[in-house]
Amino acid sequence: MKIAVEGCMHGELDKVYATLKHLEEVENTKIDLLLCCGDFQAIRNEIDLESLNVKPKYRNMNSFWKYYSGQAVAPYPTIFIGGNHEASNYLWELYYGGWVAPNIYFLGYSGVIKFGNIRIGGLSGIYKPRDYHSGHYEMPPYDTNDIRSVYHVREYDVIKLKEVKGQIDIFMSHDWPLRITEYGNWEKLVQQKPFFRQEVLDGTLGSVPAAELLKALQPHYWFSAHLHCKFPAIIQHGENGPVTKFLALDKCLRGRKFLQIVDIESDPGPYEIQYDEEWLAITWKFNSIFPLTHKSVQLGGLDEQDYQQWVRNKLNARGAKPFDFVQTVPSFDPCQPLSNRSLCGHIRNPQTVSLLQFLELPYLLDITAEANTPNVNDGLFDREHVDVDDVDELEELAQVDD
C-alpha cells in the first residue's frame, strides 16, 4: 500500500492533490491513501472562518469548500487530524470522527480507524498544560479566549487512546512527541529553526501526552507536522523492542518538504475506510464520563465491562463503513456571500447522530451547562496568559529579529 503523508495542509487541497497526480505520472505509481497531520482547514463558508484562529491576513477560503460542495471530488481517500488552525466549529460536529466531504475523513479529536487491514490512530490539536486537564467546555460560537483553547489536547482523549491494546500501524499527531529530537539529527533541526534551540537543549520541545502515547502504543509509524520542517527519527522501544519510524513534515508551500510517499506492507486492495471495533468499544465505555466543563475527567464509576464483542456483533450486522456524508450548512459561493448568521451555533451532524444511535449512546455535544463557567480553584486556568501557538508567528518574529 502506497500512502502519501502530508504535513500542514492549510486548506491547499487543490495543490496537494495536483502534486500527487504529478508524482503518480512521473514515477508510474498509484497512491492508495493521503494522510494529513493537521491544520487541514475544512472551511465550508465565511462563517467557518470566524472559528479559525489565525491572523486576518491568513484568513482565506482556499479550496476545501469545493470538495464540501461537490464541485470537486477528492481523487484519493484522505484521512486527517486537527491541528491548531482549524474550522473548530465544524470539527466539533464530528468529534467522534466522520466525513467532512466525500472521500475526506476526519479522525476525530482522538480516534482509530481501519484502511484495509491497516490501523490508523490519531490525536488532534496541540498540547498546552493549562488546558490539558479541563473538559471540552468550549462551545460555538467561540469567544476570543475559547477560539485559542478549543484545539488544545485534553486528557480525556489521551486516556481513551491509552486503552487501545491492538497494534497500531500508523499514528498521527499535530505537534511532536516530547524529546523526539533526541532520536534524530537535532543539530540540523536547530540550524533550520534556531528559535527552537533552547527548547531542544532543555528537552521541552514537544507534547507530553504524545510522548506518553508513543511509549504506550509503539506504532510502526508516527507522523507529525506543526513545526514547519522535515524531521525523521527512529525510536527503539527498549532493548530488542519494536521500532517506531517517526517523520515530521512541512506545510504546503513551493520548495518545502511537505510530502512523503511511504510504502507499507498490507493485504491486497481494494481498500476502504472502516470503523475500528476496539475503538468503538472504547468510545462506548468512556462516553458516560465525557467532560464538558472546566472540570477534569472523573474516572470513578467507569463501566469496566468489555463491549468489543457487542460492537463486533453490531458491525457484522450493519457493516463497518462509516455513515454517509451529509452537508449541514450552505457552501461558500463566490458570487453570493452568506448572510444567515443563525448558522453560527452548534449543529447536530447526522453522521454523529447516527453513530451515537448505532452505539446506543446519548448525544452530548451541545450540552452547555457550566460550559462557560471556569473553575476558579483551578490554578492551571489563566485567562490572561496567551501563548504563541502559531509557528508562522514564531517565524515572523525570527525574521524581525534578524
Secondary structure, DSSP 8 states (H G I E B T S, - for coil): -EEEEESB-TT-HHHHHHHHHHHHHHHT----EEEE-S------SHHHHTT--S-GGG---TTHHHHHHTSS--SS-EEE---SSS-HHHHHHTTT-EEEETTEEE--SEEEEEETTEEEEEE-SB--HHHHTS-----SS--TTHHHHTTB--HHHHHHHHT--S--SEEEESS-BTTGGGGS-HHHHHHH-GGGHHHHHHT--SBHHHHHHHHHH--SEEEE-SSSS-EEEEEE-STT--EEEEEE--BS-TTS--EEEEE-----S---EEE-HHHHHHHHHHGGG---SSS----TT------HHHHHHHHHHH-SS-------S----TTS----GGGGS----HHHHHHHHHTT----TT--TTTT---TT-TT--TT------HHHHHHHHHHH-
